[in-house]
Amino acid sequence: MDWHAALAWRVRRHGLDARAPADALLEVTGRIAGLHAQLMGSAELSLWARLDGVTRETAGQALWEDRTLVKTWAMRGTLHLLPAAEYGVWQGALATYRHYLKPSWFKAFAITPPQLEALLQAVAAELHGALRTRAELAAAVERRTGVPGMGQKLLDGFGAYLKPASFRGLLCFGPGEGQNVRFTHPETWLGPREPVGADEALAAMTRRFLQAYAPATREDLGRWWAVSPAQAGKLLRALGDEAAEVDVAGEPRWVPADQAAAMAAAQPTGTVRLLPAFDPYVIGATRHAERLLDDPVLRARVHRPQGWVSPVILVDGRIAGVWRHESKRSRVVVEAEPFGWLEASVREHVEEEAGRLAAFLDGALELRWTGR
């Protein structure tokens, strides 16, 4: 098959060919293996790009009122929104992470293995039945462990010492208190969950990855799940007959076996979407971003320094430009920057998407075309 067919299939899997109704939120979020939530505004816009009838409050309601989504540090140690019903599977897979048990990690973060274990046990005990801000949790953990400076470690802005607790299923996010985030124990927030064994959980994770981001190499999976290519290769092979290797434009890649024929037959439908920063569709293509671009040099415009992933103009699964927006009083200013010439019909679709964005953000649209 070729990349046109492969990307047409991927666009459909991501719900980007036709927006689903708002009540499909959990189905869509599960199908794309969660929403990247380093920036909550981006997670909200990832939903907006895929669903009709959502508002800026939709994700918050699912998180803090319905508790059908859960926010936690997940793959690669980045914040994600995951379906609460699938939390046990994801946590079972994340529990296999071992990078924070390496001597280099302990050295880098100035903590010993016994101190880390004491910290994790204290976090679990303090979060059971409670909602705590980071400062409250830090103070409580220092009192419980009796180790001077232990609480200060939890105030680290990147959550380096909290992520292991998340991976072990000891911590998730609760509703904030003003400008402060709050944490709680997953059992407190979601109720008891049946544990999922490592092999079953890793197979489910690999299956979900392929169903959203195929055709993929072991390097793609390794980067997405933060393991070595060799480890990722074992995960793919462990699926047995569920995964198949196919030829995509002369390159061997893995696909879900039951989707190979559908992928080969997929046809582009003229889909145009404005995807936000850190959208899962773009994150999943990090290792093969050049396949989504007309010129490989443009990759640096999408995947920028310090891990920043730009908002993109997506045309039939390919990245045709970048964009940005800013709310100014009653206006929403959208700047669209194509990488090259766009057909008139594509520009019209971009204008329509920008109009939908302005309505979503409750402002009047001001669209500016920059670049070419």
C-alpha positions in Angstrom: 0.0 0.0 0.0 1.0 3.6 -0.2 1.0 6.4 2.4 -2.1 8.1 0.9 -4.2 5.0 1.7 -2.5 4.5 5.1 -3.1 8.1 6.2 -6.7 8.0 4.9 -7.2 5.0 7.2 -5.5 6.7 10.1 -7.6 9.9 9.7 -10.7 7.7 9.9 -9.4 5.9 13.0 -8.8 9.3 14.7 -12.4 10.5 14.0 -11.0 13.2 11.8 -12.9 12.3 8.6 -16.3 13.1 10.1 -17.0 14.5 13.5 -18.9 12.1 15.8 -21.6 13.3 18.3 -20.4 14.6 21.7 -21.6 11.5 23.4 -18.9 9.5 21.6 -16.2 11.2 23.7 -15.1 8.1 25.6 -15.1 5.9 22.5 -13.0 8.4 20.5 -10.6 9.1 23.4 -10.1 5.3 23.9 -9.6 4.7 20.2 -6.8 7.1 19.9 -5.1 5.9 23.1 -5.9 9.0 25.2 -5.6 12.7 24.9 -2.3 14.5 25.4 -3.0 16.9 28.3 0.2 18.8 29.1 -1.9 21.8 28.1 -5.6 21.3 29.0 -6.5 23.7 26.3 -5.0 21.4 23.7 -6.8 18.4 25.0 -10.1 20.4 24.7 -9.3 21.3 21.1 -8.3 17.7 20.3 -11.9 16.8 21.3 -13.3 19.8 19.3 -11.5 18.6 16.2 -13.2 15.2 16.5 -16.6 15.8 18.0 -19.7 17.9 17.3 -21.5 19.6 20.1 -18.6 19.8 22.6 -17.9 22.9 24.6 -14.8 24.1 26.6 -16.5 22.6 29.7 -17.0 19.1 28.2 -13.6 17.6 29.2 -13.8 19.2 32.6 -17.3 17.7 33.2 -16.1 14.2 32.2 -13.1 14.6 34.5 -14.4 16.2 37.6 -18.1 15.6 37.6 -18.8 12.4 35.7 -15.4 10.9 36.5 -15.5 9.1 33.1 -12.1 10.5 32.2 -9.0 10.4 34.4 -6.0 12.7 34.3 -2.6 11.2 35.1 1.0 10.9 34.0 1.1 8.1 31.4 3.2 7.2 28.4 6.5 8.9 28.2 5.7 10.5 31.6 3.4 13.0 29.9 0.0 14.0 31.2 -2.9 12.3 29.5 -6.7 12.0 29.8 -7.7 8.4 29.6 -11.1 6.7 29.8 -11.7 5.9 33.5 -13.1 2.5 32.5 -9.7 1.6 30.9 -7.6 2.9 33.8 -6.7 -0.6 35.0 -5.3 -1.6 31.7 -3.2 1.5 31.3 -2.0 1.4 34.9 -1.1 -2.3 34.4 1.1 -1.4 31.5 2.6 1.7 33.1 3.5 -0.4 36.1 6.1 -2.1 33.9 8.1 1.1 33.6 11.6 0.7 35.1 13.5 3.7 34.0 13.1 5.5 37.3 14.8 2.5 39.1 18.1 2.9 37.2 21.1 4.2 39.0 21.3 7.1 36.6 17.8 8.3 37.6 18.6 8.1 41.3 21.7 10.1 40.7 20.0 12.7 38.5 17.3 13.3 41.0 19.4 13.1 44.2 17.4 10.4 45.9 18.2 6.9 47.1 16.1 3.8 46.4 14.9 3.5 50.0 14.0 7.1 50.1 12.0 6.8 46.9 10.1 3.8 48.3 9.4 5.7 51.5 8.2 8.7 49.4 5.8 6.5 47.3 4.4 4.8 50.4 3.8 8.2 52.0 2.1 9.6 48.9 -0.2 6.6 48.7 -1.1 6.9 52.4 -1.7 10.6 52.3 -3.9 10.5 49.1 -6.2 7.7 50.2 -9.5 9.3 50.9 -8.2 12.8 50.4 -7.7 15.6 47.8 -4.4 17.5 48.4 -2.7 20.3 46.6 1.0 19.8 45.7 2.0 22.0 48.7 -0.3 20.1 51.1 1.0 16.7 49.8 4.6 17.8 50.1 4.2 18.9 53.7 2.3 15.7 54.6 4.9 13.5 53.0 7.7 15.2 54.8 6.0 14.8 58.1 5.2 11.1 57.5 8.7 10.2 56.2 10.6 12.4 58.7 13.2 13.0 56.0 14.2 16.7 55.7 13.8 18.1 52.2 11.6 15.2 51.1 8.6 17.5 50.7 10.6 20.0 48.6 11.2 17.3 46.0 7.4 17.0 45.4 7.3 20.7 44.6 9.4 20.1 41.5 7.4 21.7 38.7 7.8 18.8 36.3 6.5 16.2 38.7 9.6 14.0 38.4 9.0 12.4 41.9 5.3 12.2 41.4 5.4 10.3 38.1 6.6 7.0 39.7 3.6 7.2 42.0 1.3 7.7 38.9 2.9 4.7 37.1 2.3 2.5 40.2 -1.3 3.5 40.4 -1.0 5.5 43.6 -1.8 9.0 42.2 -4.1 10.7 39.8 -5.4 14.3 39.4 -8.5 15.6 41.2 -10.4 18.8 40.6 -8.2 21.9 41.2 -8.5 24.4 44.0 -8.3 27.8 42.4 -5.1 27.9 40.5 -3.7 24.9 42.4 -3.8 21.4 41.0 -4.9 18.7 43.5 -4.0 15.0 43.6 -5.8 12.0 45.0 -5.6 8.2 45.0 -7.2 6.5 42.0 -9.2 4.2 44.3 -10.5 7.2 46.1 -11.5 8.9 42.9 -12.6 6.0 40.6 -13.3 3.3 43.1 -11.6 -0.1 43.3 -10.3 -1.6 40.0 -9.4 -5.1 39.2 -5.6 -5.3 38.6 -4.6 -6.2 35.1 -1.4 -8.3 34.7 1.6 -7.0 32.9 1.4 -9.2 29.9 -2.3 -8.6 29.3 -1.9 -4.9 29.9 1.1 -4.5 27.5 -0.7 -6.5 24.8 -3.7 -4.2 25.2 -1.5 -1.1 25.0 0.3 -2.3 21.9 -3.0 -3.3 20.3 -4.4 0.2 21.0 -1.3 1.9 19.6 -1.5 -0.1 16.3 -5.2 0.6 16.0 -4.6 4.3 16.1 -1.1 4.8 14.6 -0.4 2.0 12.1 1.4 1.6 9.9 4.2 1.7 12.4 7.7 0.5 13.0 9.1 -0.8 16.3 10.9 2.6 16.5 7.5 4.3 16.3 6.1 2.3 19.2 9.3 2.5 21.1 9.3 6.3 21.0 5.6 6.6 21.8 5.8 4.2 24.8 9.3 5.3 25.8 11.1 1.9 25.5 13.9 0.7 23.3 13.2 -0.4 19.7 14.2 -3.9 20.7 11.6 -3.9 23.6 9.0 -2.5 21.2 9.7 -5.2 18.7 9.0 -7.8 21.4 5.7 -6.2 22.2 4.7 -6.2 18.5 5.7 -9.8 18.1 3.9 -10.8 21.2 0.6 -9.9 19.5 1.1 -13.0 17.3 -1.4 -13.2 14.5 -3.1 -10.0 15.6 -0.3 -8.0 14.0 1.0 -8.2 10.5 4.0 -6.8 8.6 3.1 -5.1 5.4 4.9 -3.1 2.7 4.2 0.6 2.7 5.9 2.4 -0.1 8.8 0.0 0.1 9.1 0.0 3.9 8.1 -2.8 6.3 5.6 -1.7 8.8 3.3 -3.2 11.4 -0.5 -3.0 11.1 -3.5 -4.7 12.9 -3.9 -7.8 10.8 -7.7 -7.4 10.7 -7.3 -3.9 9.3 -4.7 -4.5 6.6 -7.2 -4.9 3.7 -9.2 -1.9 4.9 -6.1 0.2 5.1 -4.9 -0.7 1.6 -8.3 0.2 0.2 -8.8 3.5 2.1 -9.2 6.6 0.0 -8.7 10.2 1.0 -11.9 12.1 1.4 -10.7 15.7 1.3 -10.7 16.1 5.1 -9.3 19.4 6.4 -8.8 20.0 10.2 -7.0 22.4 12.4 -5.3 20.2 15.0 -4.0 21.9 18.2 -0.5 21.7 19.7 0.3 18.2 20.9 -2.5 16.6 19.1 -2.3 12.8 19.4 -2.4 12.4 15.6 0.9 14.4 15.3 2.5 13.0 18.4 2.0 9.4 17.1 3.8 10.3 13.9 6.9 11.8 15.5 9.3 9.2 14.2 7.9 9.4 10.6 6.7 13.0 10.4 8.5 13.3 7.0 5.8 10.9 5.6 3.2 13.5 6.4 5.1 16.4 4.8 5.8 17.4 1.2 9.3 18.5 2.2 11.2 16.8 5.1 12.9 20.1 5.9 9.5 21.3 7.2 9.6 18.8 10.1 11.4 21.4 12.2 8.4 23.7 11.9 6.1 21.0 13.4 8.4 19.3 15.9 10.2 22.2 17.5 12.9 22.5 20.3 12.2 21.5 23.9 9.6 19.0 22.7 7.1 21.5 21.5 4.7 20.2 18.8 3.0 22.9 16.8 -0.7 23.2 15.9 -1.1 22.0 12.3 -3.3 22.3 9.2 -4.2 18.7 8.3 -5.3 18.0 4.7 -6.2 14.4 4.0 -3.9 13.2 6.8 -0.9 15.2 5.6 0.5 18.3 7.3 0.0 21.3 5.0 0.9 24.1 7.4 0.8 25.4 10.9 -1.5 27.8 12.7 -1.9 29.7 15.9 -4.7 31.5 17.7 -5.2 34.1 20.3 -8.3 35.4 22.1 -8.5 39.2 22.2 -11.5 40.5 24.0 -14.5 39.5 21.9 -12.3 38.3 18.9 -10.5 35.1 18.2 -7.5 35.8 15.9 -6.4 32.8 13.9 -3.2 33.0 11.8 -2.9 30.2 9.2 0.5 29.6 7.7 0.4 27.1 4.8 3.7 25.5 3.8 2.8 25.9 0.1 0.0 26.7 -2.3 -3.4 25.5 -1.2 -6.3 24.9 -3.5 -9.2 27.3 -3.1 -11.5 24.6 -1.7 -8.9 23.7 1.0 -8.6 27.4 2.0 -12.4 27.5 2.3 -12.4 24.5 4.6 -9.6 26.2 6.7 -11.9 29.2 7.0 -14.8 27.0 8.0 -12.7 25.3 10.7 -11.5 28.7 11.9 -15.1 29.8 12.2 -16.0 26.7 14.2 -13.0 27.4 16.4 -14.1 31.0 17.1 -17.6 29.8 18.0 -16.1 27.2 20.3 -14.1 29.9 22.0 -17.1 32.2 22.0 -15.6 35.0 19.9 -15.8 36.6 16.5 -13.4 35.3 14.0 -10.5 37.3 12.6 -8.6 35.1 10.2 -5.1 36.1 8.9 -3.2 34.2 6.2 0.6 34.4 6.6 3.4 32.9 4.7 2.5 31.7 1.2 
